[in-house]
Amino acid sequence: MASGYLTTHVLDTSTGKPAAGLSVTLYRFEATAKVKVSHMTTNADGRTDSPILPKDGFREGQYELEFEAGDYFDSIGVPAESPRFLNRIPIRFGISDIDAHYHVPLLLSPFGYSTYRGS
């Protein structure tokens, strides 16, 4: 059985604070389908309360985390453009080691973002 798992952490670099209340959805790519695996919301620390992909569902493959940045910015009162420059942010990545901890953080602002494989 796999012992790896997947987590995230979202920091709002425009406020210098964790991005609380941000909706995150995880998808797995299977053959020609994009399959929803889980959906969570970040807590006050900008993290989900549990792994987005826990040990019992962890397996190799291609994945996508989708961050609902537009809804988050609306909720904290960032004036909306029409359309908003960053609305939904997809991050595609691969999992090749089922025994590893994959951490995919997001550094976010209304006009830019960055990510990396964390620990």
Residue pairs with C-beta under 8 A, 6 or more apart in sequence:
1 55
1 56
2 55
2 56
2 58
2 59
2 98
2 99
3 55
3 58
3 98
3 99
4 55
4 58
4 95
4 97
4 98
4 99
4 100
4 101
4 102
5 51
5 53
5 54
5 55
5 58
5 101
5 102
6 26
6 51
6 52
6 53
6 58
6 63
6 95
6 101
6 102
6 103
6 104
7 47
7 48
7 51
7 52
7 101
7 102
7 103
7 104
8 24
8 42
8 47
8 48
8 52
8 65
8 103
8 104
8 105
8 106
9 18
9 45
9 46
9 47
9 103
9 105
9 106
9 118
10 18
10 19
10 22
10 24
10 42
10 46
10 47
10 67
10 105
10 106
10 108
11 17
11 18
11 19
11 46
11 105
11 106
11 107
11 108
12 18
12 19
12 46
12 72
12 76
12 108
12 109
13 107
13 108
13 109
14 78
14 108
14 109
14 110
15 76
17 46
18 42
18 44
18 45
18 46
18 47
19 42
19 46
19 72
19 106
19 108
20 42
20 43
20 44
20 45
20 46
21 41
21 42
21 72
21 75
22 41
22 42
22 46
22 67
22 68
22 69
22 71
22 72
23 39
23 40
23 41
23 67
23 68
23 71
23 72
24 39
24 40
24 41
24 42
24 48
24 52
24 65
24 66
24 67
24 68
25 36
25 38
25 39
25 65
25 66
25 68
26 36
26 37
26 38
26 39
26 52
26 53
26 63
26 64
26 65
26 66
27 34
27 35
27 36
27 37
27 63
27 64
27 66
28 34
28 35
28 37
28 61
28 62
28 63
29 35
29 61
29 62
29 63
29 64
30 61
34 64
37 52
37 53
37 57
37 63
38 52
38 53
40 48
40 49
40 50
40 52
41 48
42 48
43 49
52 65
53 63
53 102
58 95
58 98
59 95
59 98
60 94
60 95
60 96
60 97
60 98
61 94
61 95
62 92
62 93
62 94
63 92
63 93
63 94
63 95
64 90
64 91
64 92
64 93
65 90
65 91
65 93
65 104
65 106
66 88
66 89
66 90
66 91
67 88
67 89
67 90
67 91
67 106
67 108
68 87
68 88
69 84
69 86
69 87
69 88
69 89
69 108
69 113
70 80
70 84
70 86
70 87
70 88
72 108
73 80
73 84
73 86
73 110
74 80
78 110
84 110
85 110
85 111
86 108
86 110
86 111
86 112
86 113
89 106
89 108
89 113
91 104
91 106
91 115
93 102
93 104
93 117
95 102
101 119
102 117
103 117
103 118
103 119
104 115
104 117
104 118
105 115
105 116
105 118
106 113
106 114
106 115
107 113
107 114
107 115
